[in-house]
Amino acid sequence: STGKLLFSCNGMILYDSNCVMMENGDSLVPNRAYTHNPFPNGMLTQNSLILPKGNSGLYYVFVASLTDSLYDAVWATQLGERAAFNLLMYHIVDINANNGLGKVISKNNVLLSGKEMHKIGMMACRHANGRDWWLLKQGQYDTNQVIRFLVTPDSIAGPWLQNVTMWDPIAYKNVWDLDGQYAFSPDGSKFAYVKLYSQLYLADFDRCTGELYNSKLINIPIDTTPSPDPKYKY
């Protein structure tokens, strides 16, 4: 509420307000993903998300990643072919510790596993009750699933699945799910998802149920939105 930076996350490590690694803030994902880049940082967009856990200075940190076994079976040998994530984890930060610099007090809690999820697409919106949050994550490969959880100060409920017409799930799997972001309007009534540079998904969002409705898929004119990366011009 003050606008002051409390802490941040790069998808692999938590940093305090001085941009120094928080106590117990390393290794937020399994080892193979953690060492994927020369310096541990998020592999793709929207791989981590921070939400308050009530108003006592505790915070959830959600991180999407993959198990070591899936990395060795797919990522290490076929990146771009069918390189999914299969793990959604959470950690808990107490920002009151270390004189306000924070500390990770619960780590590597598994929220969802064993499901081949798209790598990108994760965002939250405040529940209509003004206290809880809806967490939405892009769902399983070859589907138009959206996975949602209800995040409260005491628990995380879910997952619940909703099928929506966001894109052609066959055409946009594999390498095509490397880019894209979820977003909500400031009042939480609208949801948008951009897939690469060519499609925009819009829907109304019910803050009471966490469901999307009145879906609309818009093809963005490619001639008015040139890609900065030549390999995505098609």
Phi, psi and omega per residue, in radians:
S1 nan -0.376 3.133
T2 -1.507 -0.263 -3.067
G3 1.481 -0.024 3.141
K4 -1.368 2.387 3.063
L5 -1.173 2.162 3.119
L6 -1.645 -0.855 3.078
F7 -2.920 2.985 -3.090
S8 -2.536 2.914 -3.111
C9 -2.457 2.395 3.078
N10 -1.802 0.265 -3.125
G11 1.623 -0.221 -3.139
M12 -2.288 -0.557 -3.032
I13 -2.351 2.546 3.026
L14 -1.777 2.381 -3.136
Y15 -2.073 2.472 3.109
D16 -1.392 -3.041 -3.073
S17 -1.196 -0.238 3.052
N18 -1.636 0.143 -3.126
C19 1.116 0.514 3.052
V20 -1.908 2.526 -3.117
M21 -0.973 2.229 3.135
M22 -1.173 2.661 3.081
E23 -1.006 2.208 -3.116
N24 1.143 0.383 -3.054
G25 -1.649 0.172 3.128
D26 -1.656 2.995 3.008
S27 0.888 0.994 3.129
L28 -1.403 -0.079 3.130
V29 -2.358 2.928 3.082
P30 -1.005 2.784 -2.950
N31 -1.051 -0.721 -3.068
R32 -1.150 -0.682 3.055
A33 -1.236 -0.636 -3.108
Y34 -1.102 -0.571 -3.114
T35 -1.791 0.235 -3.126
H36 -1.086 -0.760 3.083
N37 -1.720 2.700 3.138
P38 -0.945 -0.699 2.991
F39 -2.007 2.277 -3.060
P40 -1.052 1.932 3.009
N41 -2.570 2.905 -3.051
G42 -0.955 2.407 -3.077
M43 -1.363 -0.531 -3.052
L44 -2.610 -3.099 -3.086
T45 -1.295 2.584 3.058
Q46 0.924 0.786 3.099
N47 -1.571 -0.134 3.102
S48 -2.494 2.693 -3.080
L49 -2.689 2.396 -3.120
I50 -1.990 2.282 3.102
L51 -2.321 2.540 3.093
P52 -1.195 2.495 3.065
K53 -1.857 1.352 -3.008
G54 1.384 -2.704 -3.097
N55 -2.188 0.494 -3.100
S56 -1.807 0.173 -3.132
G57 1.649 0.147 3.061
L58 -1.704 2.580 -3.115
Y59 -2.428 2.478 2.941
Y60 -1.516 2.470 2.978
V61 -2.154 1.947 -3.129
F62 -1.661 2.379 -3.121
V63 -2.384 2.242 3.042
A64 -1.661 2.366 -3.091
S65 -2.787 -2.741 3.135
L66 -2.547 2.687 3.139
T67 -1.269 2.784 3.087
D68 -1.040 -0.673 -3.096
S69 -1.155 -0.703 3.099
L70 -1.202 -0.667 3.090
Y71 -1.016 -0.857 -3.106
D72 -1.161 -0.594 -3.090
A73 -1.373 -0.543 -2.998
V74 -2.210 -0.981 -3.012
W75 -1.105 -0.711 -3.069
A76 -1.240 -0.301 -3.041
T77 -2.139 -0.456 -2.998
Q78 -2.368 0.620 -3.104
L79 -0.946 2.174 -3.106
G80 1.792 -0.325 3.134
E81 -1.461 -1.087 3.060
R82 -2.628 1.213 -3.012
A83 -1.772 1.437 -3.087
A84 -1.537 2.948 2.828
F85 -1.707 2.732 3.109
N86 -2.485 0.407 -3.033
L87 -2.590 2.266 2.996
L88 -2.168 2.098 -3.037
M89 -2.105 2.880 2.988
Y90 -2.478 2.669 3.108
H91 -2.249 2.788 -3.139
I92 -2.136 2.246 -3.140
V93 -1.911 2.358 2.955
D94 -1.838 1.832 -3.073
I95 -1.299 -0.208 3.124
N96 -1.330 -0.359 -3.095
A97 -1.227 2.764 3.083
N98 0.935 0.791 3.092
N99 0.986 0.680 3.067
G100 1.621 -0.004 3.108
L101 -1.531 -0.285 3.007
G102 1.562 2.890 3.123
K103 -2.781 2.463 3.047
V104 -1.405 2.019 -3.054
I105 -1.798 -0.226 3.057
S106 -2.550 2.304 -2.895
K107 -2.391 2.576 2.998
N108 1.015 0.723 3.037
N109 -1.426 2.241 -3.096
V110 -1.537 2.105 3.107
L111 -1.652 -0.640 -3.130
L112 -2.652 2.357 3.123
S113 -2.593 2.894 3.070
G114 1.361 0.176 3.129
K115 -2.134 2.258 3.107
E116 -1.319 1.761 -3.087
M117 -1.756 2.658 2.950
H118 -1.067 2.587 -3.010
K119 -1.304 -0.539 -3.047
I120 -1.895 3.038 3.055
G121 1.549 1.573 3.040
M122 -2.693 2.227 -3.126
M123 -2.750 2.823 -3.123
A124 -2.254 2.699 3.098
C125 -2.419 2.462 -3.138
R126 -1.164 2.398 3.079
H127 -1.123 2.734 3.137
A128 -1.074 -0.366 3.129
N129 -1.341 -0.077 3.080
G130 1.360 -0.018 -3.119
R131 -2.021 -0.872 -3.055
D132 -1.509 3.079 -3.116
W133 -2.358 2.572 2.940
W134 -1.717 2.194 3.070
L135 -1.862 2.142 3.134
L136 -1.972 2.346 3.119
K137 -2.300 2.400 3.091
Q138 -1.057 2.429 -2.919
G139 -1.608 -2.640 -2.965
Q140 -1.230 2.564 3.030
Y141 -0.929 2.627 3.072
D142 1.159 0.293 3.125
T143 -2.392 2.990 2.989
N144 -1.888 0.623 -3.106
Q145 -1.299 2.501 2.869
V146 -2.083 2.245 3.139
I147 -1.724 2.320 3.124
R148 -2.261 2.607 3.081
F149 -2.260 2.630 3.013
L150 -1.799 2.018 -3.069
V151 -1.791 2.072 3.139
T152 -2.102 2.968 3.093
P153 -1.068 -0.401 -3.042
D154 -1.874 -0.377 -3.016
S155 -2.794 2.982 3.028
I156 -2.203 2.015 -3.107
A157 -1.755 2.646 -3.103
G158 2.135 -2.990 0.130
P159 -1.494 2.678 2.939
W160 -2.051 2.546 -3.091
L161 -1.966 2.445 3.002
Q162 -2.296 2.327 3.079
N163 -1.699 2.161 -3.132
V164 -2.326 2.745 -3.118
T165 -1.555 1.471 -3.120
M166 -1.627 -0.582 -3.088
W167 -3.017 3.091 3.000
D168 -1.336 1.899 -3.026
P169 -1.147 -0.382 3.118
I170 -1.430 -0.779 -3.099
A171 -1.202 -0.488 -3.032
Y172 -1.925 0.516 3.016
K173 -1.673 -3.002 3.078
N174 1.021 -2.256 -3.054
V175 -1.093 -0.400 -3.075
W176 -1.317 -0.109 3.084
D177 -1.778 0.433 3.090
L178 -1.443 -0.299 -3.102
D179 -2.322 2.529 3.102
G180 2.517 2.683 -3.105
Q181 -2.517 2.560 2.946
Y182 -1.544 2.642 3.044
A183 -2.726 2.560 3.024
F184 -1.984 2.643 3.000
S185 -1.205 2.800 -3.103
P186 -0.955 -0.602 -3.139
D187 -1.573 -0.009 3.086
G188 1.353 0.115 -3.083
S189 -1.490 -0.311 -3.097
K190 -2.178 2.562 3.111
F191 -2.212 2.451 3.115
A192 -2.388 2.603 3.097
Y193 -2.485 2.137 3.100
V194 -1.793 2.234 3.136
K195 -1.917 1.973 -3.047
L196 0.927 -2.283 -3.115
Y197 -2.113 0.224 -2.952
S198 -2.097 -0.332 -3.089
Q199 -2.350 2.455 3.091
L200 -2.167 2.155 3.082
Y201 -1.786 2.229 3.106
L202 -2.149 2.519 3.098
A203 -2.734 2.759 2.942
D204 -1.425 2.644 -3.106
F205 -2.172 2.270 3.108
D206 -1.631 1.886 -3.080
R207 -1.275 -0.180 3.071
C208 -1.487 -0.725 -3.078
T209 -1.802 -0.318 -3.093
G210 1.370 0.259 -3.084
E211 -1.764 2.654 3.058
L212 -1.668 2.526 3.093
Y213 -2.657 2.968 -3.066
N214 0.947 0.861 -3.088
S215 -1.196 2.570 3.104
K216 -2.545 2.274 3.109
L217 -1.927 2.154 -3.053
I218 -2.057 2.211 3.029
N219 -1.454 2.094 -3.140
I220 -1.399 2.210 3.131
P221 -1.002 2.087 -3.052
I222 -1.168 -0.468 -3.102
D223 -1.286 -0.327 3.126
T224 -1.743 -0.086 -3.131
T225 -2.331 1.193 -3.106
P226 -1.092 2.439 3.134
S227 -1.367 2.385 3.054
P228 -1.266 -0.195 -3.124
D229 -2.007 1.961 -3.047
P230 -0.971 -0.494 -3.063
K231 -1.245 -0.229 3.123
Y232 -1.722 0.149 3.076
K233 -1.553 2.008 -3.086
Y234 -2.572 nan nan
